[in-house]
């Protein structure tokens, strides 16, 4: 079988594929959304009881997509709090989960997420795994680019860690002082690590912020993966192509 980039639904000049994790490769977006909701609703409930202000809970669809999906924990926490007119001290990266700081709330969310991962495990999108195998068979480079600090654990838990040459995750963002999505920094770092130029790489994203990052980085192709019925929004934010599953790219070719 001809496994040229065109047979993968990509421009001929593509030499590398850069994949987001949650919602593209793994079915963990719902776990993230549930953990964000549990954390924010607990915080907002305590705040409402203490201050007498009305409770405006976190919406695990609209608020998740708008404020936190695809972003680092700190950026997502800060963005959602701002939407409710709340400002908290930044704190430190190692703040305990009960600290009322941006980092503390982010660490509380991470603790809840890890509990859910241990309980529920990691499921993959089989069409995506099939596509990554085809990418590997075509001889193209492969990287995972995720805002999650738990990226490596999730890949290992899903049994797909060996499919990727490079991983850029939330830890990389902090260590290398990269701007989080929608800035293209993390994807550009992955391309550098693979030794390819942005216009030789394709980005695969389900988050609006991630699609914006791919377009801002000047990548050859940005593939939007529509898992929640937001195809038009993905196009508006910069996706060149939108599919509901990556296997569609193989079928189109």
C-alpha positions in Angstrom: 0.0 0.0 0.0 1.2 3.5 -0.9 1.7 5.3 2.4 2.8 8.7 1.1 1.5 11.7 3.1 -1.2 12.1 0.5 -2.5 8.6 1.4 -2.7 9.9 5.0 -4.8 12.8 3.9 -1.9 15.2 4.3 0.1 17.5 2.0 3.0 15.9 0.3 5.6 18.0 2.1 4.6 16.7 5.6 7.4 14.8 7.3 6.0 14.8 10.9 2.7 14.5 12.7 2.2 16.2 16.0 -0.8 14.8 18.0 -2.6 16.3 20.9 -3.5 13.6 23.5 -6.8 14.2 25.3 -9.7 13.9 22.8 -7.4 13.0 19.9 -5.6 9.9 21.0 -7.3 9.0 24.3 -10.8 9.2 25.7 -9.6 11.2 28.7 -11.2 14.6 27.8 -14.3 13.5 29.7 -12.2 12.6 32.8 -10.5 16.0 32.6 -13.9 17.8 32.3 -15.3 15.9 35.3 -12.2 16.6 37.4 -12.3 20.3 36.5 -16.0 20.4 37.5 -15.5 18.6 40.8 -12.6 21.0 41.7 -14.3 24.3 40.6 -17.7 23.4 42.0 -16.2 22.6 45.4 -14.2 25.8 45.4 -17.2 27.9 44.2 -19.5 26.3 46.8 -17.2 27.0 49.6 -16.7 30.6 48.4 -20.5 31.2 48.0 -21.2 29.9 51.5 -18.4 32.1 52.9 -19.3 35.3 51.1 -23.0 35.0 50.5 -22.6 35.3 46.8 -24.7 33.2 44.3 -23.3 29.9 43.2 -22.5 29.8 39.5 -21.2 26.3 38.9 -18.7 25.1 36.3 -20.3 23.8 33.1 -18.4 20.8 32.0 -19.2 21.4 28.3 -19.4 25.2 27.7 -16.9 26.3 30.4 -14.6 23.4 29.7 -14.4 24.1 25.9 -14.1 27.9 26.4 -11.7 28.3 29.3 -9.7 25.1 30.1 -9.6 22.7 27.2 -6.1 22.4 25.7 -4.5 24.8 28.2 -2.1 24.2 31.1 -3.7 23.8 34.5 -2.6 27.3 35.6 -3.8 29.0 32.4 -7.1 27.1 32.6 -7.7 27.9 36.2 -6.9 31.6 35.7 -9.1 31.9 32.7 -12.2 30.3 34.3 -11.8 32.3 37.5 -11.6 35.5 35.5 -14.9 34.5 33.8 -16.5 34.6 37.2 -14.7 37.8 38.2 -12.5 36.0 40.7 -8.8 36.8 41.2 -6.5 34.6 43.4 -2.8 34.8 44.2 -0.7 32.7 41.8 1.0 30.8 44.6 3.8 28.4 43.9 3.9 25.3 41.6 4.1 23.0 44.7 1.2 24.6 46.6 -0.9 22.0 48.4 -4.3 21.1 46.8 -6.2 22.9 49.6 -4.4 26.2 49.0 -6.7 29.0 47.6 -4.2 30.0 44.9 -4.2 29.5 41.1 -1.5 26.7 41.6 -3.3 25.2 44.5 -6.6 24.8 42.6 -4.7 23.4 39.6 -3.0 20.9 41.9 -6.4 20.0 43.4 -7.7 19.3 39.9 -4.7 17.2 39.1 -5.2 15.1 42.2 -8.8 14.5 41.3 -7.8 13.6 37.7 -5.2 11.1 38.9 -7.8 9.4 41.1 -10.1 9.1 38.2 -7.4 7.7 36.0 -6.5 5.0 38.6 -10.2 4.1 38.9 -11.4 4.3 35.3 -8.2 3.6 33.3 -7.3 5.1 29.9 -9.3 4.3 26.8 -8.0 5.1 23.3 -9.8 6.0 20.1 -9.1 3.0 18.0 -9.3 5.0 14.7 -6.6 7.3 16.0 -4.3 4.4 17.0 -4.8 2.9 13.5 -3.9 6.2 12.0 -0.7 6.6 14.0 0.3 3.1 13.0 -0.2 4.2 9.4 1.9 7.3 10.0 4.7 5.2 11.5 4.5 2.8 8.5 4.8 5.7 6.2 8.1 6.7 7.8 6.9 10.0 9.2 8.0 11.3 12.6 5.6 11.4 15.4 5.2 13.4 18.6 2.6 13.9 21.3 2.0 17.5 22.4 -0.2 17.8 25.5 -0.9 20.5 28.2 -1.3 17.6 30.7 1.5 17.0 33.2 0.3 13.3 33.2 0.9 12.7 29.5 3.5 10.0 29.9 1.4 8.1 32.5 -1.6 8.2 30.2 0.3 7.0 27.2 1.7 4.1 29.2 -1.7 3.3 30.6 -3.1 3.2 27.1 -0.2 1.0 25.9 0.7 3.4 23.0 3.9 5.1 24.5 6.2 3.3 22.0 4.4 4.9 19.0 5.9 8.3 19.6 9.5 9.6 19.3 9.0 12.8 21.2 6.7 14.0 24.0 6.0 17.7 24.9 3.8 18.0 27.9 2.8 20.3 30.8 6.1 19.6 32.5 8.0 20.6 29.4 6.0 23.8 29.2 7.1 24.7 32.8 10.7 23.6 32.4 11.3 25.4 29.1 9.1 28.4 30.0 6.9 27.9 27.0 3.7 29.8 26.5 0.7 27.5 26.7 -1.9 27.0 24.0 -3.2 28.9 22.0 0.4 30.1 21.6 2.2 27.7 19.3 5.3 27.2 21.5 4.7 23.6 22.5 4.1 22.5 18.9 7.1 24.4 17.7 9.2 22.7 20.4 8.0 19.3 19.2 8.9 20.1 15.6 12.4 21.2 16.7 12.9 18.1 18.6 12.0 16.0 15.6 14.3 18.1 13.3 11.5 19.4 11.0 10.3 22.9 10.1 6.7 23.9 11.0 5.7 23.8 7.3 6.8 20.2 7.2 4.5 19.1 10.0 0.8 18.5 10.6 -1.0 19.2 13.9 -3.9 17.1 15.1 -6.1 18.8 17.7 -9.7 18.6 19.2 -9.4 21.8 21.3 -10.1 25.2 19.9 -7.0 26.6 21.7 -4.9 23.8 20.2 -6.2 24.5 16.7 -5.4 28.2 17.1 -1.9 27.1 18.2 -1.4 25.0 15.1 -2.5 27.7 12.8 -0.4 30.4 14.6 2.7 28.2 14.2 2.5 28.1 10.5 2.2 24.3 10.2 1.5 22.7 6.9 -1.8 21.3 8.0 -4.0 21.6 11.1 -6.5 18.8 11.4 -9.4 19.5 13.8 -10.9 16.4 15.4 -14.6 17.0 16.2 -15.7 14.9 19.1 -18.4 17.2 20.5 -20.2 18.7 17.5 -18.0 21.8 17.1 -16.8 21.4 13.5 -17.7 25.0 12.5 -15.9 26.4 15.5 -12.8 24.3 14.7 -12.7 25.7 11.2 -13.3 29.2 12.5 -10.3 28.8 14.8 -8.0 27.7 12.0 -8.4 24.0 11.1 -7.7 23.3 7.5 -9.5 19.9 7.7 -12.1 18.7 10.2 -12.9 15.0 10.8 -14.8 13.2 13.5 -12.2 10.4 13.7 -8.6 10.3 12.3 -9.4 7.0 10.4 -11.5 9.1 8.1 -8.3 10.6 6.7 -7.2 7.1 5.6 -10.7 6.4 4.1 -10.7 9.7 2.1 -7.4 8.8 0.5 
